[in-house]
Amino acid sequence: MENLRFLVVDHLRWQCISREPTFLPHKLRWLCWHHYPFSSLPVEHMRKLVGLEMFDGMIKHLWKGPKVLPNMKFIDLGYMGHLTSFPDVSAAPNIERLILSDCHNLVEVHPSLGFHRRLVYLDMSRCTKLKCLPFTIGMESLETLIFSGCFSLERFPEVTPSMVKLSELYLNNCIRVEELPSSIRYLSGLRVLNLIG
């Protein structure tokens, strides 16, 4: 199916699939596979992929090392209970929306995420084992940043003066964060700061 552009797999019982896919169509633009039953995903040939929705699946590692995904704009890995880390996105420079909410075993994210230039929306709410973020973040397009309910997060990173577009920052119920860095003053566009709890 070399011309397949859009693939949706949902409510498919995992027993129906005998083994992990090793190849997906290289012209695929959008992949939506909820409850994906395997630990990894073959993205090597999916350079045209724009959107990836893998809600509530079994993936442990999305990919290893930088993967060249120049068209990727949207990633939703919500409720990925087995995901422990988020990979290098330095070769996927056009991601605009990234959702990692309720990834309860996510412990760390690759430092490349901290300086992603096109990212507008980042939701890592309720990643209850997330302990550390990149030491410094400088996401110049970022408008919304959500860490609500990240109970294990111990430190909010330093921010660079380039983050003037950030307008909403949610740190509610981040009970181990004891202080915010003085560089938070650079967030001159901030309209909402939620520190409840």
Secondary structure, 3 states (H helix, E strand, C coil): CCCCCEEEECCCCHHHCCCCCCCCCCCCCEEEECCCCCCCCCCCCCCCCCEEECCCCCCCCCCCCCCCCCCCCEEECCCCCCCCEECCCCCCCCCCEEECCCCCCCCEECHHHHHCCCCCEEECCCCCCCCCCCCEECCCCCCEEECCCCCCCCCCCEECCCCCCCCEEECCCCCCCCCCCHHHHHCCCCCEEECCC
